[in-house]
Amino acid sequence: MTIRLARRALLASAAALAAARTMATRPVRAQPATGPVGALDLVVAARAPTTPTGLTLSNDGRMFLFMPRFDETTVFTAGELSPDGRVVPYPSEAANRPDPSRPAETLFHVPNGVFDRNNRLWLLDAGLMASSGEPVPGAAKLVCIDPATNRILRTISLQSVVTKTSSLNDLRVDVRPGREVAYVTDQGQDGEGALIAVDLASGRAVRRLAGHASTRSVPGLLKIVEGRVLLKRAADGTTSPIEGGANGIALSPDGKRLYYTPLMSRRLYAVETAALLDAGQDDAAVAATVTDLGEKGLTGGLIADSRDRIYLSLQEFNGIGRRDPDGRIEVLATDPRLIWPDTFWITGDGWLYLSSAQANRRPEHNGGIDRQEPPYAIFRMRIDAGPA
């Protein structure tokens, strides 16, 4: 009798252990806020070579990640997620080898890329060889790729609208009948940001709101990520504050308003796109169309859905927030694995994707020690809307 009971206990213990192991390999549900909101699920652990700040998906579900060339150890800056979870160079390994003698033909520092309504992939290349330094002459550009053939269709130079301290960061492309335009944020290496509007048909680009309060880094702002104040920390122990101007952007469903925010700011702003694009208007006229939409927390990436709600990457809380058109802000989910939430993407079938970039763990914030822990988590959440 005793042997039989011991055998049952042993079998039960083994079953419990097997169940625990199975549970450990399953995606863990995040902690949703109260109310009818979606749950945040881990989609894939992406084996990227370094910090994947950017994320986008094609109409047929191909996922692309973008890794800015923060330093010379970055082996490639634009990649595609393979079925086994590896991120491989895209459109090719050769295209990802930066060559100052061929600045228009090679990729230098791609922080983000997006698909347009015609399923063309647009890459934003800041033209940098590292996180600081002057952009390589002729290297700042937009690159349009046909994902069906992986062929570059066209390249639009942004040389005329970058400065010696530019750091181009985020991109939105608006293609609809009678309009093909793009909007780019420049967060500035010194925190002096700007917005850039590009007529894709002609290639004409204009730099807007440079020096305006809505595009500048806010001095003295405290940002806490993973329980630690975010600073630049050198190997010798010296520290300096983080500066970041215009960073995240989102486009309204009708394309009439561009939402944006500096990296180091708690405010959300909107500006009329017609003013941004009108070469006949000066910056004062553009600034007159800027609206301060109020407090939204400290964020990286933004995106708007078809109901004109803006999703917020709440980097201080490892979470996702959402701002309704009436200004109400809700925290949708939090998850300790969501480390430095950065870029969003919304698919046509109502999935919100988000990258976990771990940028706060990079060496420049940790005394020269790289504390990133690959693979990098990519999450998604079902939402009740489509893309803007």
N, C-alpha and C positions, 0 to 999 in steps of 0.2 A: 504493500500500500504506500509506504513511504517512497519507494523507488518510482512508483507511478506518478505521485504528486511532484516529485523532483523533476521527472521527465517533462511533465506538463509545464512546470515553471520555466524550465530551460527553453522549451519551445516557444512559450509566450514571450520570454525575454528576447529570443532571436527575432521573433516577428516584430516586436516593438522596435528593435534596433534597425531592422530592414525598413520599417515604415519611417523611422526618423531620417534614415539616409535618403529615402525617396523624397520626403518633404524638403530636405535640405537642397535638393537639386531643382525643385520647382520654383518658379517665380513667386516671390513673397508679395502679398498684397500691401500696398501702401496704406497710410492712414487717411482715408478721405474725410473731408470736412462734413459737418452735419448737413443733411439735405440731399436731394436727388442729383448727385454728381457721379461721374464715372470713377472707376478704380484705375490706379496707375499700375501698369504691368511691365515687367522687364521683357523686352522683345529679343534682344541679342546682347551678348558680351563681345564687343567688337575688338579684334586684335589689331588695333592701329599702332603705328610706330611711335606716335607722340600725340599731344593734345588735340583732340578733334573738336574744334569749336563750331564748325559748320555742318549742316545736315540738310539733305533734300531727297525727295523720292520722285521717280518718274511715274507716268501713268500706269505702267505695268509692274510697278512695285520694286524696281531696282533702287537700291539705296546708295547714296554718295556721301562721303565724309570729307571734310576739309581741315587741314592741319597747317596753320600758319607757320612760316619758317622763322620761328622765334630765335633760332641759333643755327649754327652750321651742322649740328647733329641731325637736323630734320632731313630724312632721306627723300621724302616726296611730300608734296603739299596738297595734291588733289587725288582722291582715291575712291574706289568702288568696293562695297562690301561683297565678298565672295560667299558662296553657299556654306562654306565651312567656318565662317566668322572672321576670316582674314580680310584686311583691307589692302587692296593692291593698287598700284599707281594707275591713274586715269588722266587722259585717254591713253597714255603710254608712259613707260619709264623714261624714254628719251625726252618727251615733252616736259617732264618734271625735273629735268636737269637745267637749272638756271644758267643762262649764258649771256653775260652783259654785251657780248658782240652781236647777239640775236635777241634783243629784249622783247620784240613783238611776237616771237615764235616759241619762246619757252616760258614756263611758269616759275614764278619766284616765291610769292607769299600770298596764298589764297585763303582768306579767312572764311569765305562763304560762297555758296553758289545756289541758284534757284532754277526751277523749271518754269517756263511761261505756259500760256494756255495752249500753245501749239506743240507742247512737249519737247521744246528745245531747251537744252541746259546752258545756262549763263554762269560763267565763273567770274568772280571779282578778284583781280590780281592787284595787290597793293604795291608790287614792284620792289619790295624790301628784301635784303639779304639777311636781316636779323630783326630783332624787335625794335632796334633804334638805328639811326643813321638815315641819310638822305636816300629817297627812292632812286633806284637805278634809272638813269635817263632812258625814257621810252618804254619802261617796263610796266608802269601802271596802266591797266587796261581792263576791258570787258572782253571775254572770249565766249563765243556762241558755238555750241557743239550739237551735232545731230546724234542722239544716242543710238539710233538704229544702225548707223554706220561707224560711230565713234570718230567721225570726221569733223574737224574744225571748219565751221561755215564762214565765220567772219570774226575780225578782231577790231575793237574800237579803242583807240588810244585815249587815255585820260591825262596825258602829259600836261596839257594846258591848264588843268584845274588842280594839280597837286602842288604842294610846297615842299621846302626842304625838310619840314618836320611832319609831313602828312603820315597818317596811318589809316588807310582806308579799311573799313570794318564790316559793313553790312550792306545788303543789296535787296531791292525789290524791283521786279520787272512787270510792267503793265502793258499787255498786248491785247487790243480790242479793235473793232472796226474804226478806222480813222485815227488810231493812236498806237504808237509803239515807243514807249519811253522807259527809262530806268531811273531809279533813285539810289544814291549811295551816301553812306555816312562816312565822314572823316573824323575820327576821334582825336587826332593830333597827338604826337608824342609828348607834347608839352601841355596837353589838356585843352588847347585852343582848337575847337572842332569847327565843322562846317557841314553843310548839305550840298550834294552835287546832283544836278538834274541833267539827264542825257536824252537827247532826241535820237533814238536808235536808227531812224530812217536816214538822217543826214550825218549822224555822228557828232553833232554839235553838243558840247558839254558846258555847263555854267556852274560856277561855284557860288553858293549862297550862304548868307547869315554867318559868315566868318566873324568871330568876335562878338556875336550876339549872345546874350545871357542864356538863351535856350540851347545853345550848342557847346557851351563851355563847361569844363570841370568845375565843380563847386569846391572851393578851398575849405579845409578843415573838417570835411565830412568823414565820419567814422564808419567803416565797413567791417563787419565781423562775419567770417565764414568758417564753418566747422569749429566754432568756439574760440577763434583767434582773430585778433585785429589784422586786417590785410594791409601789409606794407611791402615796400621793396626792401629786402634784407640782404646785404652783401656778406661775403664770406668773412670779412674783417669785423663784423658785428654792427657796422653802421646801418642806419635805416633812413628811408626817405618816403614821403607820402605817395600814394597812388594818384595819378592824374588820368582822367579819361573824359574827353568831350563826346560829341554826338556818336552814339553807339548803336543801340537797337532801333529798328524802324518797322512800321507796319502800314499797310495801305488800306483805306476804307473800301468797302465793296464797290462803290460807284467810281472809285479812283480820284475823287475830288479832294480828299484830305490825306496827308501823310502824317502819321503819328511817329514821334521820335523822342529819345531821351539820351542825355549824356550817361556814360558809364558811372561816373561819380556825381549822381544827382538823384534825388527822390521825386522829382517832378516829371510829369508827362506833358508833352506839348503836341500841338497839331498846327500844320500850316497848309494853306491852299496850294494844291499842285499847279493850278493854272498860273499862279504868281511865280512859282519856282521856275516854270518853263518859259515864261514870257521874257524874251531878251530885251524887250522895250521897258521893262520895269527895273528900277534900281533896288538895292537892298533895303532901303527904307520902305519902299512900297511892299516888298515881300514881307518885311518884319511887321507891317501893319496887319497882315493876315494871320499872324501867329497867335494861338490861343494857349494859355496855361490851363491845363486840365486838372491840375492839382497833384496831391501826394499819391504815389503808387508803390512806394518802397524802393529798395535798391535792386536793380535788375540788370540782366544782360540782354538776351534776345526778346523781341516782341513779335506777335503776329495777330492779325485780325481774322475773324471768321465771317461767314456770309450774313450774320446778324449784327455785324459791326461791334462785336465784343472783342476786347483786346486781351490776349493771354500774356502773362507776366512770368518771367523766370525769376523766382524769388530766391536769390543766391544766399541771403542770410538765413533762410529757413529751410534749405534743401527742398523747395516746394514749387508748386504751380499756383498762380493766382489768375483771376480774371476780372477785368473791369467792364461793367455793363455801360451802355450808352448814357445812362442816367448818372454815372459816376460811382455807383456802388461797386465795391471791390470785395471779392470772396476768395478765400484760400480753398482751392479745389482738392489738393492732396499734398502730403509731405512724405519724404522717404529718406532715411539716412544715406542710402546709396546714390541719391541724386546730388552728386558733389559738383558744385558750380554748374547748375543748369544753365544752358546757353541758348542754342538755336532751336526754334520750333519749325515744324512743317505740318500742314493740314492736307490730308488726301481727299479725293473726291468722294470717297465712301465714308467720310466722317471719322477718321482717326487723327488724333493729335499726337505727333511724334516730338520727342525732345532728347537732345544730347546731354550727357553728363561729362563735362570737359575736364574736370579736375585741375583747372588753370591755377587755382590758389595753391596747389601743391608743387608748382614748377620751381626750379632752382632759384629764380630771381626773387621769390618770396620766402625762401627758406635757407638763407645763408649759403647758397651755392649747391645745396643738396636737393636732388630730384626725389620728391616724395610721392610722385604719381604711382599708382598701382594698376597697370593694365591687367586685364582688358577693360575697356571703357563701356559703361552701361548705356544702352539706348532704350528709352521707355516709350510707351504709347498709352493713350487714354481714349476711349470712345466718347465723342461729343455729339451734341444734337444739332450740328450745323456742318456746312461744308466750307471750303476755302473762300476767302474774300475775292 
